[in-house]
Amino acid sequence: MSAGPAITPPMTRERAQEIASTFDLRALPPDFYANPYPVYALLRETEPVRRMPDGSYFLTRYADLVAVYRDAQGFSSDKKVEFTPKYGEGAALLEHHTTSLVFNDPPLHTRVRKLIMGALTRRAIDGLEPGLVTLVDGLLDAIEAKGGGDLIEDFACAIPVEIIGNLLGVPHADRAPLRGWSLTILGALEPKLTPEQEALGNRSVSEFTAYLRELVAARRKHPGDPEHDVLTRLIQGEQSGEQLSEAELLQNCVFILNAGHETTTNLIGNALVALQEWPEAKTGLLSKLERPTHTGSALQPDLSLEIEEFLRFESSNQLGNRRAVAACEVGGVALQAGALVTLCIGAANRDPAQFSQPDVLDLTRENNRHLAFGFGIHQCAGLSLARLEGRIAIARFLQRFPGYRLTAAPTRGGRARFRGFLRAPFAAS
């Protein structure tokens, strides 16, 4: 396959070497955000376990990431040590990011994950499919009426907000602020924050939890179906012995919306933009959609291979973090007890030791064991839902607008941890 228009700008090896030689997550140049992969490749080749200026370690090899993911006892996900100096004692961002599912170890992680997964069974997710098709088709109708729009604002980001809003039982009239809250709270996870970003993140957590406090009180009085309503399940889980404090309940509801929103928005947006860069891949996918092999529901074509490749090629979540509990060794490098480790998912998913031609978007790639959803006990709890949303959204978009084209250069989010677009204007044909 050959690349199309340079939506992702090329980077010379000399420039990549320049950035890699002084690589610091807290001082990244704009061209890195536009295309980090040449820098990741050089780090993976020359310094796969790089000691950063702040004393932490940056890992870029697939095998090293898997080794850390596997060792949940040796590498902690608890972020209190790391985030307390970053956000400050008593900050709303500190309470949220040290209470949510993803940044905790067992037993809190185990309790919350068990409750969430109980409402995200295969049966429950399959039951969401007809409503998801209706939602997607409604968005496509609105785009068709205008002759185009924005891949992100008018399509990709609207899907997870509605789906997660439904899972938590957030009234439709209350959903307008959800995307803004999500972007600012997750944006505060970036390695370096401006005072304005930090203030906005703290305000967003406070506003979101204040809203949820009222929603939880209402749901206690009028419970939903715990088989489908995640919020009701979390509340009733408290009564059945899986005790969550009020803070744990509220902060994990914030987490559920944020995690589901970011992963799915970027999956859909990144995929549709990537197909503009890889026209042969798009042609092959369109051909497949004309003669689909249907999934068990018989509603949607099977895009399993394609979704996994989109996830690998442009991973929504590019960075993860762990803390070494005791002195250990990773990739032949000795780490001291308490060492902070950044897992570069974006680099590992382009590791030639694991993936043939890793910089090629190959929609026929099989045995695609990417790390876009993490690995081990902290693997994304909503991965099946994200895959379902991606399959339906991408397939139905392409079936409706096979000749879509970007009308201006898309705008990236300008973040190292989360890779996606803020805007991508397009014409439907």
C-alpha positions in Angstrom: 0.0 0.0 0.0 1.2 3.5 -0.6 0.5 6.7 1.4 -1.7 9.4 0.0 -1.8 13.1 1.0 0.6 14.0 3.8 -2.0 14.7 6.4 0.6 13.4 8.9 3.6 15.5 7.9 6.9 13.6 7.3 9.9 14.0 9.6 13.5 13.7 8.4 15.7 11.3 10.2 18.0 14.2 11.2 15.1 16.0 12.8 14.0 12.9 14.6 17.5 12.4 15.9 17.5 16.0 17.1 14.4 15.5 19.1 15.4 12.0 20.4 18.8 13.2 21.6 17.2 15.6 24.1 13.8 13.8 24.5 11.8 15.2 27.3 8.0 14.7 27.6 7.8 18.0 29.4 9.4 19.9 26.5 8.1 18.5 23.2 8.2 20.6 20.0 5.1 21.0 17.8 6.4 18.8 15.1 6.6 15.9 17.5 2.9 16.1 18.3 2.2 16.1 14.5 4.2 12.9 13.9 5.9 11.2 16.9 6.6 7.9 15.3 10.1 8.6 13.8 11.2 9.8 17.2 9.8 6.7 18.8 11.5 4.5 16.3 14.9 6.1 17.0 14.4 5.7 20.8 13.4 2.1 20.3 16.5 1.4 18.3 19.1 3.3 20.3 17.7 3.8 23.9 14.6 1.6 24.4 14.7 2.2 28.2 15.6 5.9 28.3 16.3 7.7 31.5 14.4 11.0 31.3 15.6 14.4 32.7 13.2 14.0 35.7 14.7 10.6 36.6 11.8 8.5 35.2 12.1 5.9 32.5 10.6 5.9 29.0 10.0 2.4 27.4 9.4 2.0 23.7 9.8 -1.8 23.0 6.8 -4.1 22.8 8.4 -6.9 24.8 9.3 -4.5 27.6 5.8 -3.0 27.9 4.3 -6.5 28.0 6.7 -7.5 30.8 5.7 -4.5 32.9 2.0 -5.0 32.2 2.3 -8.7 33.3 3.9 -7.8 36.6 1.1 -6.0 38.3 2.6 -6.7 41.7 6.0 -5.4 40.8 4.7 -2.3 39.0 2.0 -0.2 40.7 -0.7 1.7 38.9 -1.4 3.8 42.0 -0.6 7.5 41.2 -0.7 9.2 44.6 3.1 9.5 44.8 3.3 10.9 41.2 0.3 13.1 41.1 0.3 14.7 44.6 3.2 17.1 43.7 1.8 17.6 40.2 -1.7 18.7 41.2 -1.2 19.7 44.9 -2.9 18.4 48.1 -6.7 18.9 48.1 -6.9 19.5 44.3 -10.0 18.2 42.5 -7.8 16.7 39.8 -5.8 14.9 42.4 -8.8 13.3 44.0 -10.2 12.2 40.7 -7.0 10.8 39.1 -6.0 8.9 42.3 -9.5 7.5 42.8 -10.4 6.3 39.3 -10.2 2.7 38.3 -7.3 3.0 35.9 -4.9 4.6 38.4 -5.4 2.2 41.3 -4.2 -1.2 42.4 -6.3 -4.0 44.0 -8.4 -4.1 46.0 -10.1 -0.9 44.9 -9.4 -1.7 41.3 -10.8 -5.2 41.6 -14.0 -4.0 43.3 -14.8 -1.3 40.8 -13.8 -3.3 37.7 -16.0 -6.2 38.8 -19.0 -3.9 39.2 -18.5 -2.2 35.8 -17.9 -5.4 34.0 -21.1 -6.9 35.4 -22.9 -4.2 33.4 -20.8 -4.7 30.2 -21.4 -8.3 29.5 -21.4 -9.6 26.0 -25.2 -9.9 26.1 -25.6 -6.3 27.4 -23.2 -4.9 24.7 -25.0 -6.9 21.9 -28.2 -5.4 23.2 -26.8 -1.9 22.5 -26.3 -2.6 18.8 -29.8 -1.7 17.4 -29.8 1.6 19.2 -26.3 2.4 18.2 -27.2 1.8 14.5 -30.1 4.2 14.9 -27.9 6.8 16.5 -25.2 6.6 13.8 -27.7 6.7 11.0 -29.3 9.8 12.5 -25.9 11.5 12.6 -25.3 10.5 9.0 -28.7 11.9 7.9 -27.8 15.2 9.4 -24.4 15.2 7.7 -26.0 14.3 4.4 -28.5 17.1 4.6 -25.6 19.5 4.9 -23.4 17.8 2.3 -20.6 17.4 4.8 -19.4 18.6 8.2 -16.7 17.7 10.6 -15.6 14.1 11.2 -15.0 14.8 14.9 -17.6 17.3 16.1 -20.5 16.1 13.9 -19.8 12.4 14.1 -17.0 10.7 16.0 -17.4 12.5 19.4 -21.2 12.4 19.3 -21.3 8.6 19.4 -19.6 7.7 22.7 -21.2 10.7 24.5 -24.6 9.2 23.8 -23.6 5.6 24.4 -21.9 6.3 27.8 -24.6 8.7 28.7 -27.1 5.9 28.1 -25.1 3.5 30.2 -25.0 5.9 33.1 -28.5 7.1 32.5 -27.6 10.8 32.0 -30.7 12.6 30.7 -30.2 13.9 27.1 -30.8 17.4 28.2 -27.8 17.2 30.5 -25.2 15.9 28.1 -24.0 19.1 26.5 -21.1 19.8 28.9 -19.8 16.2 28.9 -17.4 16.4 26.1 -15.8 19.6 27.4 -15.4 18.2 30.9 -13.8 15.0 29.4 -11.3 16.9 27.3 -10.1 19.1 30.1 -9.9 16.4 32.7 -8.0 14.0 30.5 -5.9 16.9 29.1 -4.6 17.4 32.7 -2.8 14.1 32.4 -0.3 15.6 29.9 3.3 15.7 31.2 3.3 19.5 31.3 0.4 21.7 32.2 -0.2 25.4 31.9 -1.8 27.1 34.9 -4.9 27.7 32.8 -5.2 24.0 31.9 -4.8 23.0 35.5 -7.4 25.5 36.7 -9.8 24.4 34.0 -9.2 20.7 34.8 -9.9 21.3 38.5 -13.1 23.2 37.7 -14.3 20.5 35.3 -13.9 17.8 38.0 -15.7 19.9 40.5 -18.6 20.7 38.1 -18.9 17.1 36.9 -18.9 15.6 40.4 -21.4 18.2 41.6 -23.7 17.2 38.7 -23.2 13.4 39.4 -24.0 13.9 43.1 -27.5 15.0 42.2 -27.8 12.2 39.6 -26.7 9.6 42.1 -29.2 10.9 44.7 -32.0 10.6 42.1 -31.0 7.1 41.1 -31.0 5.9 44.6 -34.6 6.9 44.8 -35.5 5.5 41.4 -33.1 2.7 40.4 -32.7 1.5 36.9 -32.1 -2.0 35.6 -28.7 -3.0 37.0 -28.2 -5.4 34.0 -27.9 -2.4 31.7 -27.5 0.7 34.0 -23.9 1.0 35.1 -24.7 3.7 37.7 -27.5 1.6 39.3 -25.2 -1.4 39.4 -22.4 0.6 41.1 -25.0 1.9 43.7 -26.5 -1.5 44.3 -23.1 -3.0 44.5 -22.5 -1.0 47.6 -25.6 -2.6 49.2 -24.5 -6.1 48.3 -21.1 -5.8 50.0 -18.9 -4.3 47.3 -18.6 -1.1 49.3 -17.7 2.1 47.4 -17.4 5.4 49.2 -19.3 8.3 47.8 -16.0 9.7 46.3 -15.1 6.4 44.7 -18.6 6.2 43.2 -18.5 9.7 41.8 -15.0 9.7 40.5 -15.4 6.3 38.8 -18.5 7.6 37.0 -16.4 10.5 35.8 -13.7 8.0 34.7 -16.2 5.8 32.8 -17.5 8.7 30.7 -14.0 10.1 30.0 -12.3 6.8 29.2 -15.2 5.7 26.9 -15.4 9.1 25.2 -11.7 9.5 24.4 -11.0 6.0 23.2 -13.9 5.8 20.8 -13.8 9.3 19.5 -10.1 8.9 18.5 -10.7 5.4 17.1 -13.3 6.6 14.7 -11.7 10.0 13.9 -8.2 8.5 13.4 -9.5 5.7 11.2 -11.5 8.0 8.9 -8.6 10.4 8.5 -6.1 7.5 8.0 -8.2 6.2 5.1 -7.6 9.5 3.4 -3.9 9.0 3.7 -4.0 5.4 2.6 -6.4 5.3 -0.5 -5.6 1.7 -1.4 -6.6 0.6 2.0 -9.8 2.6 1.7 -10.5 1.0 -1.7 -10.1 -2.4 -0.3 -12.3 -1.7 2.6 -15.1 -0.3 0.4 -14.9 -3.4 -1.7 -15.3 -5.6 1.3 -18.3 -3.5 2.4 -20.0 -4.3 -0.9 -19.9 -8.0 -0.1 -19.8 -8.2 3.7 -19.4 -11.2 5.9 -21.9 -10.4 8.6 -21.4 -10.7 12.4 -23.7 -12.9 14.5 -26.3 -10.1 14.7 -26.6 -10.0 10.9 -26.8 -6.2 11.2 -23.2 -5.2 10.5 -20.3 -6.4 8.3 -17.4 -7.9 10.2 -14.6 -5.3 10.4 -12.8 -7.1 13.2 -9.4 -7.1 11.4 -9.8 -3.5 10.3 -10.7 -2.2 13.7 -7.7 -3.8 15.3 -5.4 -2.3 12.7 -6.8 1.2 13.2 -6.2 0.7 16.9 -2.6 -0.4 16.4 -1.7 2.1 13.7 -2.9 5.2 15.6 -3.4 4.3 19.2 -5.8 6.6 20.9 -3.9 6.3 24.2 -0.2 6.6 23.5 1.2 6.6 27.0 0.7 4.6 30.2 2.5 4.9 33.6 3.7 2.6 36.3 5.8 2.8 39.5 8.4 0.2 40.4 7.5 -1.2 43.8 11.0 -2.5 44.4 14.4 -2.5 42.6 14.2 -4.5 39.4 15.4 -4.7 35.8 13.5 -3.9 32.6 15.1 -4.5 29.2 18.5 -5.0 30.7 18.4 -1.7 32.6 18.4 -1.6 36.4 15.5 0.4 38.0 15.6 1.6 41.5 12.6 1.1 43.9 10.0 3.9 43.3 11.2 4.5 39.8 8.5 6.0 37.6 8.0 4.3 34.2 6.2 5.6 31.1 5.0 2.9 28.8 4.9 4.2 25.2 2.0 2.3 23.7 2.4 4.3 20.4 6.0 3.1 20.0 5.3 -0.5 21.0 2.5 -0.8 18.5 5.0 0.1 15.8 7.7 -2.2 17.0 9.1 -4.2 14.0 10.0 -7.0 16.4 6.3 -7.6 16.9 4.6 -6.3 13.7 5.7 -6.8 10.1 5.9 -3.4 8.2 4.6 -1.6 11.3 4.4 1.8 9.6 2.0 0.5 7.0 -1.8 0.6 7.5 -2.6 -3.0 6.6 -6.3 -3.7 7.1 -5.7 -7.4 6.4 -3.2 -7.8 9.2 -3.9 -10.9 11.3 -2.8 -12.0 14.8 -2.7 -8.3 15.7 -1.8 -8.3 19.4 -1.6 -4.5 19.8 -1.5 -2.8 23.2 -4.0 0.0 22.4 -6.2 -1.2 25.3 -3.3 -2.0 27.5 -2.7 -5.5 28.8 -3.2 -7.6 32.0 -5.4 -6.7 34.9 -5.7 -3.0 33.8 -6.8 -3.8 30.2 -9.6 -1.4 29.2 -12.9 -2.6 30.7 -14.8 -1.1 27.8 -12.8 -2.5 24.9 -15.7 -4.6 23.6 -18.0 -1.6 23.6 -15.4 0.6 21.9 -14.9 -2.1 19.2 -18.6 -2.3 18.6 -18.9 1.5 18.3 -16.0 1.6 15.9 -17.3 -1.2 13.7 -20.7 0.3 13.3 -19.6 3.9 12.9 -16.9 3.3 10.4 -18.8 0.8 8.3 -22.0 2.8 8.0 -20.1 6.1 7.4 -18.2 4.5 4.5 -21.4 2.9 3.1 -23.1 6.3 3.1 -20.2 8.5 2.0 -17.7 6.3 0.1 -16.3 9.4 -1.7 -15.9 11.6 1.4 -12.8 13.9 1.3 -11.2 16.3 3.7 -11.7 19.9 2.8 -9.0 21.3 5.0 -6.1 20.0 7.0 -7.4 18.3 10.2 -6.4 19.8 13.5 -4.7 17.5 16.0 -5.3 17.7 19.7 -1.7 18.6 20.4 -1.3 16.1 23.2 1.3 13.4 23.8 -0.8 11.0 25.8 -4.0 11.0 23.7 -3.6 11.0 19.9 -6.6 12.2 18.0 -8.1 15.2 16.2 -10.1 18.1 17.4 -11.4 19.0 14.0 -11.5 17.3 10.5 -13.7 19.2 8.1 -15.0 17.1 5.1 -17.3 17.0 2.2 -19.6 14.0 1.9 -18.6 13.4 -1.8 
